[in-house]
Amino acid sequence: RARARGLRDGDLIVTDYVDDQVLRALYQQARLFVMPSSYEGFGLPALEAARCGCPAVTSNAASVPEVLQYAPSTFAPGDLDEMANVIERGLLDDEFRLQLRHAGEAAARRHTWEQVADRTVSACTRLAAGHTRHHAPRLLVAIVGAFASGRDERLAREIAAVADVECFSASVDRRPAGRRQRGVAMLGRAVDAWSYDAIVYLVDECTPAAVLDAARRYPGVVWFLADPAACPDAAELSRGARARLVPPGAGSPDAAASVAPFARPAPTRVVSLDDLDAAVTGLVELVRTG
């Protein structure tokens, strides 16, 4: 088809895929970049050309003209005469080429990753503000503990009122009744530990080693059901925790953790087992804001 239009061998080169280094060199050596697309989600190649200092002309379809925001550089993709005219000007008209470079430089400054991210966040904020009611999705929470008494089961039941709960028990002869449950050894092996919004570790003076090992491998929210000073490996667990819950009267919540310089200490909330509603609310807030 190229020969039928009067082009000679070598006048048209179809490169197929090229890596980023070659693509950058092509942009930098080209006299003009032409993007005649009928549809694009954005038009990133035109911006890439602009970033490399190559004058660019594009179709006026879909989102493509938003890249350069310079109407004289556009043409209707179905109008071959108009396309040819804009391409000819882009190749031969020095004043027009200078304007194309200015438009490209402005686009490169306007469409940095930082500015695009800022505009995206701003748009999402405006969208959220337009809704008078917003329902956050239910959290998916893994609860890891001994489950050797009714206390851990009671905590799981309270959390299940506001979140989808899966329990991992360290007790061989006791499993949480009436809900999805597995042994601790399954976490990270048969079950993806990172698929949860949070992993909550129930820790007290008698916490099994299997629970402590899981907390080290897959950091989450450590709920100290007793004073951290009485719990095994409390300092280590606190350093790696995503967040902590501690009982009233436990002293300084950060006393058990030695925080490295410039590190952000784990958010901590004081909660009481005598007020489980408030305790679970505190847990959910830590998960959603952490």
KABELVEN-V769316 format. One record per pair of residues at least 12 apart in sequence whose C-alpha atoms are under 8 Angstrom apart, sorted by the first residue. I is the first residue (numbers start at 1). GAP is how many residues later the second one is. Records with the same first field share a line. If there is no record, write none. Layout:
BEGIN
I=GAP  GAP
END
This chain:
BEGIN
24=28
27=21  22  25  26  27
28=21  24  25  26
29=25
30=24
31=23  24  60
32=22  23  24  25  55  58  59
33=13  16  21  22  23  24
34=22  23  24  53
35=21  22  23  24
36=22  23  41
37=21  22  24  27  40
38=21  23  24  39
39=22  23  24  25
40=22  23  24
41=21  22  23
42=21  22  24  25
43=20  21  24
44=23
46=12  21  22
47=20  21  57  60  61
50=51  54  55  57  58
51=53  54  57
53=48  51  52
54=47  50
55=35  42  45  46  49
56=17  34  44  45  48
57=16  17  29  30  33  43
58=15  16  17
59=15  16  17  18
60=14  15  16  17
61=15  16
67=40
68=35  36  38  39
69=34  38
70=33
72=14
73=13  27
74=12
138=24  25  26
139=23  24  25  57  58  59
140=23  24  25  26  56  57  58
141=22  23  24  25  55  56  57  58  59
142=23  24  25  26  54  56  57  58
143=13  22  23  24  25  56  57  58  59
144=23  24  25  26  40  55  56  57  58  67
145=23  24  25  56  57  58  62  63  66
146=23  24  25  56  61  62  65
147=22  23  24  27  28  29
148=23  26
152=50
153=23  24
155=121
158=118  119  122
159=121
165=14  15
166=13  14  15  16
167=12  13  14  15
168=13  14  15  16  18  19
169=12  13  14  15
170=13  14  38  40  41
171=12
184=26  27  30
185=25
187=27
193=25
197=90
198=22  23  89
199=19  20  21  22
200=20  21  22  23
201=14  19  20  21  22
202=20  21  22  23
203=19  20  21  22  23  28
204=20  21  22  23  24  26  27  28
205=21  25  26  27
206=25  26
207=24  25
212=21  25
215=22
216=21  24
219=21  22  23
220=21  22  23
221=20  21  22  23  24
222=15  16  19  20  21  22  23
223=21  22  23
224=20  21  22  23
225=21  22  48
226=20  21
227=19  20  22  23
228=18  22  28
229=21  27
234=22  23
235=21  22  23
236=21
238=18  19  28
239=18  19  20  26  27
241=25
242=24  25  48
243=23  24  25  43  44  47
244=22  23  24  25
245=23  24  25  26  38
246=22  23  24  25
247=23  24  25  26
248=22  23  24
253=15  17
254=14
267=19  23
269=13  14  17
END
